[in-house]
Amino acid sequence: MRPQAAVHDGAMTKPAPDLLDTLRSLRQSRRFLPTPIAHEDLEQLLEVARWTGSAKNTQPWHLIVVTEPEANTALAGYGDFTDFLAGVAASIVVAVEGEGRSVAFDDGRLQERVMLAAAARGIGSGTAWFSSGTARRKVRDLLGFPSHMEPWSAIGLGHTDTSQAQASPQLSGRKAVEEIVSWGRYGVVSPSGE
Ligand SMILES: Cc1cc2nc3c(=O)[nH]c(=O)nc-3n(C[C@H](O)[C@H](O)[C@H](O)COP(=O)(O)O)c2cc1C
């Protein structure tokens, strides 16, 4: 019988029945408890990050782990929607070398993989983007990234404060599957061709 979901573990694959639920339900956290994140957990996330795939295996990234609250508060002030970084237990700021679709794709793969790894450790996470050149220059100055590395984003981490809303409703829903998927040809909404 074929497994419904599987994790690749070296040469082994084994069923992971909870994985689909985790993948489907993972949401961005933006409000956190003051509880720190264990160093061992951060190391696990970084190890997962390290194994992220990238175009031609270029691994075009450098990650800075920021645990000082003052530094995270400063980062919170740099972007347009990065304010929640002021309340994280830690952030991982990701800078990439080069530009274009391939590098952006690799950056996104790493971010999402770290967020999933955080969920596997019971840690909430949210991505934040330093979308302007001015914001990225401030991040570079604060953390000392070299000039050839662009710090586009940060992953905020912490134990989610479940007593608070994590996002506004308009940022939280999803389109219906029929709106985003076709079968065989654009606009065909079911596998039977109807
Ligand atoms: C490229 C990109 C940039 C993002 N930047 C921010 C950001 O700066 N601040 C933020 O709060 N969320 C940011 N997000 C997260 C999205 O807002 C979030 O994934 C979306 O609203 C879904 O939220 P949910 O997981 O709560 O449903 C970003 C996501 C992407 C893909």
The ligand as an ORCA input file, in Angstrom:
! r2SCAN-3c Opt
* xyz 0 1
  C       7.272     37.805      0.113
  C       6.511     37.852      1.409
  C       6.710     38.917      2.256
  C       6.015     38.970      3.470
  N       6.257     39.998      4.309
  C       5.586     40.086      5.466
  C       5.835     41.149      6.360
  O       6.691     42.013      6.112
  N       5.123     41.212      7.499
  C       4.197     40.267      7.802
  O       3.586     40.380      8.859
  N       3.960     39.214      6.992
  C       4.635     39.106      5.830
  N       4.413     38.054      5.007
  C       3.490     36.989      5.415
  C       2.151     37.042      4.724
  O       1.492     38.225      5.026
  C       1.376     35.803      5.189
  O       2.018     34.693      4.685
  C      -0.065     35.792      4.713
  O      -0.746     36.922      5.169
  C      -0.779     34.548      5.228
  O      -0.906     34.645      6.603
  P      -1.493     33.441      7.496
  O      -0.415     32.415      7.541
  O      -1.762     34.058      8.829
  O      -2.720     32.953      6.833
  C       5.098     37.955      3.822
  C       4.928     36.880      2.952
  C       5.622     36.830      1.763
  C       5.415     35.642      0.847
*
